[in-house]
Amino acid sequence: MTTAAQETGVGPMLRGWREQRRISQLELALRAGSSSRHISFVETGRSRPSEEMVLRLAEHLDVPVRERNALLLAAGYAPHYAQTPLDDPSMSALREGMERLLRAYDPYPALMVDGTYTVVAANRGMGMLLDGVAPHLLAPPVNAMRLTLHPEGLAPRIRNLPEWRGHLLEQMERQIALLRSDALRELYEEVAAHPVPPAHSRPADAQQPGDAAPRLGDAAAHPTFPFALPLRIEHRGTVLSFVSTIATFNTPMDVTVSELAIETFLPADPETAKYLQSFMP
């Protein structure tokens, strides 16, 4: 967030979101059915926006649900969105639905995380990839970023670690820009500090003298993936290749639900798909 967005008061906070979205006062006013003069008065504190106006502006600025509550509080209103724990009885249908979805994706890996990448649920395909991970990284609460980038986690087995690490850190940076979360920033600083092992210092596709012959999923066997950056990870001597997708809930009305994400790993080649199907029929 910009410095202005960190100031107290709903006006500076709204101005910060508008500037981050690179939207002019006039454009925001047209979207929200208001006037640029009124938007200016709100941002400078000369006018107190109604609760409806705060929510309308937040919607057109694509403000995350948690931060919409913060805007309402700054304007002197009660939070509009609940934050219900996942273990609450009212969330049972959601939990059961997500667990069915993850099971249906087997044997391909899939997991669900919250806003700080804590693993909420995972399927058997995901568990298969965790062979050899240090036990302390698997003790609850398990964190997906820590699990992936820690030297005792998956990192030593990721064949294109520099590229995949860069992708994950950029993803976290985008989240930090949206959510003023100290926990998320601390996690970023922790995992970004892990060194890249020397074995990964050369490009993932570079074949060196003495290297083993390419196996299924190896970069030499599949030099390019034009549609997405793959995750190349070794499992029991075989290198598997995946591309990942992330799904979130549409129009969430609860802070907890708004921050849930399901990540699925799709085989990037027929050999990886065949291996998973034979390994976990």
N, C-alpha and C positions, 0 to 999 in steps of 0.2 A: 504494500500500500504506500501511497505518497505520504509526505509529511502532513499535508493538509487533512488527509483522511484519518490521521491519528489524533487530530485535535478533538477536543470535546465539543459536543453540540451537533445536532443533526445536519445543520447547514454545511459546515466544513466536511463532514463525513460524506454527504451526498456529492459535494463538489469533487472530493477525492475519487469516488467511484466514477463520476462522469468523466473526469480527466483520464482515469485509467482506461476507460472504454473509448477515449478519443471521440467524444460526442460533444458538439457545441450546445450551448444553452438553447438556441433556437431549435435545433434538431430534437433535443429531449422534450422541449415544450410541444412540438408538433406531434410527437409520438404519444405523449401523455394527455393531450387535449387541454393544454394550458397555454401560457404565454411566456416568452423569454423574460419579460419583466418580472413575472411572478417567480420564475425559477431563480432569477438573480436575487430577489428579495429573500427567498428561502435560504439560499446559499450564504448570504451575508448576515442572516439572522434578523433581518428587518420584518420578516413574516414567518409565523409559525404554521407549518403545514398541517393539514388535517391527517388523521390516521389513514384515511382512504388515500390521500395524496402520497403519503410516505410509501405505502404498499404499491401504489401505481408506479411511482418513480423507480422503486426498487425492482419491480418486474421489468420495466423497460431498460434498466441498466444491467439486467441479468445478475443481480446481487445474490449470492448464496443464501439459502434459507436461514442459516445461523446468523448471518450478518444482517438480515432483514429484521430479526428480533432486536439486534443491537441498535439499529436505526430507530426503531419504535421506542426503545427505552430512552435513547438520547432526545427524542422529541417529547417525552413525557407520557408515553402510552405503554400499556401492558404488552408483553410479547404476544404475538399472534400465533406462533407455531409451537406446538408441544415438542418435548424431547423425551420420548418414551424408551426406556431400556428394552433391549431385544428380548430379555427373559420375562417381560411383562406378559400376563395372560392374553392381553389384547393383541399381541404380536404373534400369537401362535400360528395363525394362518400364513403370515408372511414367512416365518421360519420354516414351516413345513413345505411351502411352495419352493423356497430357495434350495432346501435340501433335496427335493425331488429333481429340481433342475440340475444341480451338481451331479447327482447320481446318474441322471440320464446322459450326461456328457462322458461318463466313463466309456472306454479306457483313456480318453484324452484328459489331460490335467485341467482342473478348474478349481477356483477358490473364490471366496467372498471376503472382502476386507472393509474396515470402517474408515473414517476420515484420517486416521493416523496410521493406516496400513496394518492394523492389528487384524490377524486372521480370525474371522468369525466362523467360517465353515470351509471345508475342503473335501474333495472326493478322493477315491482310491488312486486314481491316476496321478493326482498331485502327490499323494503319499509315496508313490513308487519312486519319484524323483528325489526323495529325501534320504535315500540310502547314504550312510556315511556322515551325515550332518551331526555335529557335536550335540550331545544331549541337552546342554544348557540352552541351546537355541530353540529347542523343541519344547521347553518347559513353558506352560501358559503364563502370561499371554504371549503367543507367538506373533512376531512381527515380520511381515513379508519382506520388507526392505532389508532389515537386519539379517534375515535368513538367507537372502540372495547375495548380499555384498560382503558379509563377514568372511574373513579368511578361513574360518572353520565351518562355514556354511556351504552354499552351492558354488561360491565364486571359483574355487580351484578347478571345478569341473566344467565351467562355462568356457567354451573354446573361443568365443569372441567377446571376452569380458570387457575390454575397453569400450567397444561400441555399445554393448548392452548396458554397461554401467553408466555411460553418458546419457543414454536414453532414459534410464530410471531417474537420474539426478535432474535432468531437465523436466521430467514429469513432476517431481517434487517441487521444483522451483515454481512451476505454474500453480501448483496447489498453494504454496506459501503466499504467492501474490494475491490469491483469492481469499484465503482464510488467515486471519491474524491469530495464528496458533503457535504459542511458545513450544508446545510439545512437538509439533511438526518441524519447527525450525531446529530444535535440539536433535531430533532424529536425523535430519538432513546433515547437520554438522558431524554427527557421529559416524554415519555410514560414508560420508564423503571423505573422511579422514583415513579410511582403510586403504592401505597401499595396494596397487595392482601387482600381483605376483610376477616375478621376473619372467616366468614362462609365457606371460601374456604381453610382454613388451614389444614383440614383433607383430605385424599384421596377422590377423586370424587366417588369412588365405595363403600366407607365405610358406611354401614347402621348403624345408631345410634338409641338407644331407643327413641321412640316417633316420629321418622321420619314417614312421610306419606308413605302409600303403594306405591310400584313402579308403575309409569304410563308409557305410551308408550314413548319409547326413553330413559327411565331411565337406569342407569348403572346396577341396580339389575335385570332389565328385560332383558338387553342385555349386559352381563358382559364383552364380548370381541369383538373387531373389528380387526381381524387379518390382514386386508388388508390396513388399514390406520388409523391415529389418527383422531377420530371424533371431531367435534364441537358439544357439547351438550348445547343447549340453551333453556331457558324456554320462552314460549309464551302463555300468558293468562292462566297460570296454567298447561300447558302441556309442557313436555320436549321433544324437537325435536332433532334428531341426523343427522348430515351431515358430509360428507367428501368433501373436496374441491379439485378442480383442477385449475391450472393456465396455461393460454395459452398466448403466445407472437407471434409476427410476425416473419416469417422466412425471412432471408436475408434482413432486412430493409435497406433502402437507405436514411433515414431521421432520425435525432436525436430524434425528437418528437415521431415518430412511433416506433423507437427502444425501447423506454422506456415505451410504453403502455403495459398493461397486463390485461387480462380478467380473473376474478376469478369466478368460478361457484361452487355452493354448491349442491351436489348430495345427496338425502336422503340415509341415511345409513341403513334404515330398511323399510319394507313395511308400517308400521304404520305411519311413518313420511310422506311418499309419499301420503298416503290416507288422512291424516290430511290436507296437503297443497292443495290437489285437492278439498277437500270439503270446505275448508276455502276460496279458491279463484278459483271458477269453471271457 
